[in-house]
Amino acid sequence: MGGIFTSLILTISLFRNRQPMKIMNAVWILTGLWASFAAIPAYFRLGYRKDRMVIGIGNNGMNMDMNESRPQWHSVTLSTLHCGAGCVLADIIGEWFTYFIPVSIGGSVLIGNWLLDFILALIIGIYFQYFAIRQMEKISARKAFIKAAKADTLSLTAWQIGMYTWMAITHFVIFSGTPLTKTSWTFWFMMQLAMFVGFFTSYPMNILLIKAGIKKGM
């Protein structure tokens, strides 16, 4: 319930405080779903002020520099949240899809769920990154897609590894005797905790990708 309430609060605020990077409106709403009340101070610290964006005119037209006026950890955190938003949306879609239409790989429904979630996360995550790149840089759709795939695949995979590690502990250790159903609040609370683990496993990868110039900080 906390995640839904937080997401609603952020949605109301975003009506009056639209983000310069349009995709970040969706990112903050999705972040509210998994981070719950922790997303509120994060939003007001990192996303509320409008004066953090710097717009310059270069040889290729308008260039939006989202991180010139912010500390590096701000930029990395926003980039990681951006990555996680795709994972969150994919997991919500994937888990409810497999609730009604089970997907099995090698006789394992769990592996089938995770594989579907991962594929959806890649598709949605790359789209989110593509959307951001197209707004920040005046380049062709093809180049933007290639950059998005390079930028988001590794960071998103790092997030999913952390998330799956926690969910494996949940399934095989914490609730090994009583499997959780997807309609229970406990299942989705465990998913929220898995997202926190995913955030921390993806954060170092985002640092490396930004330093290497593969990914542009938000």
C-alpha positions as CSV (number, residue, x, y, z in Angstrom):
1,M,0.0,0.0,0.0
2,G,2.9,2.4,0.8
3,G,4.2,2.1,-2.8
4,I,0.8,2.9,-4.3
5,F,0.3,5.8,-2.0
6,T,3.8,7.2,-2.7
7,S,3.3,6.8,-6.4
8,L,0.1,8.7,-6.2
9,I,1.8,11.6,-4.2
10,L,4.5,11.8,-6.8
11,T,2.0,11.8,-9.7
12,I,0.2,14.7,-8.2
13,S,3.4,16.6,-7.7
14,L,4.6,15.9,-11.2
15,F,1.5,17.5,-12.7
16,R,2.9,20.8,-11.4
17,N,6.6,20.0,-11.6
18,R,7.1,18.4,-15.0
19,Q,10.6,17.0,-15.4
20,P,12.8,18.5,-18.1
21,M,13.6,14.9,-19.2
22,K,10.1,13.8,-20.1
23,I,10.7,10.1,-19.4
24,M,11.7,10.9,-15.8
25,N,8.0,11.6,-15.1
26,A,7.3,8.0,-15.6
27,V,10.5,7.0,-13.8
28,W,9.6,8.8,-10.6
29,I,6.1,7.3,-10.6
30,L,7.5,3.8,-11.0
31,T,10.2,4.4,-8.4
32,G,7.4,5.3,-6.0
33,L,5.9,1.9,-6.5
34,W,8.9,-0.1,-5.4
35,A,10.8,2.4,-3.1
36,S,7.6,3.4,-1.3
37,F,8.1,6.2,1.2
38,A,11.9,6.3,0.6
39,A,11.1,7.7,-2.9
40,I,9.6,10.9,-1.5
41,P,12.8,12.5,0.0
42,A,14.7,11.1,-3.1
43,Y,12.3,12.9,-5.4
44,F,12.4,16.2,-3.6
45,R,16.2,16.0,-3.3
46,L,16.9,14.9,-6.9
47,G,13.9,15.6,-9.0
48,Y,11.8,18.4,-7.7
49,R,13.9,21.5,-8.6
50,K,13.7,22.6,-12.2
51,D,16.9,24.7,-12.3
52,R,19.2,21.7,-12.6
53,M,18.9,21.5,-16.4
54,V,21.4,23.3,-18.6
55,I,20.5,23.7,-22.3
56,G,23.2,24.6,-24.8
57,I,23.3,25.1,-28.5
58,G,26.0,23.0,-30.2
59,N,26.9,22.1,-33.8
60,N,24.2,19.4,-33.7
61,G,21.5,21.6,-32.5
62,M,20.0,21.6,-29.0
63,N,21.9,19.6,-26.4
64,M,20.3,19.0,-23.0
65,D,23.0,18.5,-20.3
66,M,21.1,17.0,-17.4
67,N,24.1,16.6,-15.1
68,E,26.4,19.7,-15.6
69,S,25.0,21.5,-12.5
70,R,24.5,18.4,-10.3
71,P,27.0,16.3,-8.2
72,Q,28.1,13.1,-9.9
73,W,26.2,10.9,-7.3
74,H,23.0,12.7,-8.2
75,S,23.5,11.8,-11.9
76,V,24.4,8.2,-11.2
77,T,21.4,7.8,-8.8
78,L,19.0,9.2,-11.4
79,S,20.5,7.0,-14.1
80,T,20.1,3.9,-11.9
81,L,16.5,4.8,-11.1
82,H,15.9,5.3,-14.8
83,C,17.3,1.8,-15.4
84,G,15.2,0.3,-12.6
85,A,12.0,1.8,-13.8
86,G,12.1,-0.4,-16.9
87,C,12.7,-3.4,-14.6
88,V,9.7,-2.5,-12.3
89,L,7.3,-2.1,-15.2
90,A,8.5,-5.3,-16.8
91,D,8.1,-7.3,-13.6
92,I,4.6,-6.0,-13.0
93,I,3.5,-6.9,-16.5
94,G,5.5,-10.2,-16.6
95,E,4.3,-11.5,-13.2
96,W,0.7,-10.8,-13.8
97,F,0.9,-12.3,-17.3
98,T,2.4,-15.5,-16.0
99,Y,-0.2,-15.6,-13.2
100,F,-2.9,-16.0,-15.9
101,I,-0.8,-17.8,-18.5
102,P,2.1,-19.7,-16.9
103,V,5.4,-19.9,-18.8
104,S,7.6,-22.9,-18.1
105,I,11.3,-23.4,-19.1
106,G,12.7,-26.9,-18.6
107,G,9.8,-27.7,-16.4
108,S,10.4,-24.8,-14.1
109,V,7.7,-22.1,-13.9
110,L,10.0,-19.9,-11.8
111,I,12.7,-19.9,-14.5
112,G,10.0,-19.2,-17.1
113,N,8.8,-16.2,-15.1
114,W,12.3,-14.8,-14.7
115,L,13.2,-15.2,-18.3
116,L,10.0,-13.5,-19.5
117,D,10.6,-10.7,-16.9
118,F,14.2,-10.2,-18.2
119,I,13.2,-10.0,-21.8
120,L,10.4,-7.5,-21.0
121,A,12.9,-5.5,-18.9
122,L,15.4,-5.3,-21.8
123,I,12.7,-4.2,-24.2
124,I,11.2,-1.6,-21.9
125,G,14.5,-0.5,-20.5
126,I,16.1,0.1,-23.9
127,Y,13.0,2.0,-25.0
128,F,13.2,4.2,-21.9
129,Q,16.9,4.9,-22.6
130,Y,16.1,5.5,-26.3
131,F,13.5,8.0,-25.3
132,A,16.0,9.9,-23.1
133,I,18.8,9.8,-25.7
134,R,16.4,11.2,-28.4
135,Q,15.6,14.1,-26.2
136,M,19.2,14.8,-25.1
137,E,20.9,14.4,-28.5
138,K,20.0,15.2,-32.0
139,I,21.0,11.9,-33.7
140,S,19.2,9.5,-35.9
141,A,16.8,6.9,-34.5
142,R,19.1,4.1,-35.5
143,K,22.1,5.6,-33.7
144,A,19.9,6.4,-30.7
145,F,18.7,2.8,-30.5
146,I,22.2,1.4,-30.7
147,K,23.4,3.8,-27.9
148,A,20.4,2.8,-25.8
149,A,21.1,-0.9,-26.2
150,K,24.7,-0.4,-25.2
151,A,23.9,1.9,-22.3
152,D,21.1,-0.1,-20.7
153,T,21.8,-3.8,-21.3
154,L,24.6,-4.1,-18.7
155,S,23.1,-1.8,-16.1
156,L,19.7,-3.5,-16.4
157,T,21.3,-6.9,-16.3
158,A,23.1,-5.9,-13.1
159,W,19.8,-4.8,-11.6
160,Q,18.0,-8.0,-12.5
161,I,20.8,-10.1,-11.1
162,G,20.4,-8.4,-7.7
163,M,16.6,-8.8,-7.9
164,Y,16.7,-12.4,-8.8
165,T,19.2,-13.2,-6.1
166,W,16.9,-11.8,-3.5
167,M,13.8,-13.6,-5.0
168,A,15.8,-16.9,-5.0
169,I,16.5,-16.4,-1.3
170,T,12.8,-15.6,-0.8
171,H,11.6,-18.7,-2.7
172,F,14.2,-21.3,-1.6
173,V,15.1,-20.1,1.9
174,I,12.6,-17.7,3.6
175,F,9.4,-19.3,2.2
176,S,10.6,-22.6,1.0
177,G,7.9,-24.5,2.8
178,T,5.0,-22.2,1.9
179,P,5.4,-20.8,-1.7
180,L,4.1,-17.3,-2.1
181,T,1.2,-16.6,-4.4
182,K,1.3,-13.6,-6.7
183,T,-1.9,-12.3,-5.3
184,S,-0.5,-11.9,-1.8
185,W,0.9,-8.7,-0.3
186,T,3.9,-10.6,1.0
187,F,4.9,-11.6,-2.5
188,W,4.9,-7.9,-3.7
189,F,6.6,-6.8,-0.6
190,M,9.4,-9.3,-1.3
191,M,9.5,-7.9,-4.9
192,Q,9.9,-4.4,-3.4
193,L,12.9,-5.6,-1.3
194,A,14.3,-7.3,-4.4
195,M,14.2,-3.9,-6.2
196,F,16.2,-2.3,-3.5
197,V,18.8,-5.1,-3.9
198,G,18.7,-4.5,-7.7
199,F,19.3,-0.8,-7.2
200,F,22.5,-1.5,-5.2
201,T,23.8,-4.1,-7.6
202,S,23.2,-1.8,-10.6
203,Y,24.6,1.4,-9.0
204,P,28.3,0.4,-9.5
205,M,27.6,-0.6,-13.1
206,N,26.1,2.7,-13.8
207,I,29.2,4.4,-12.4
208,L,31.4,2.4,-14.7
209,L,29.2,3.0,-17.8
210,I,29.0,6.7,-17.2
211,K,32.8,7.0,-16.6
212,A,33.5,5.0,-19.8
213,G,31.2,7.3,-21.8
214,I,28.9,4.4,-22.8
215,K,26.0,5.9,-20.8
216,K,25.2,9.5,-20.3
217,G,24.3,10.5,-16.8
218,M,20.8,11.9,-16.2
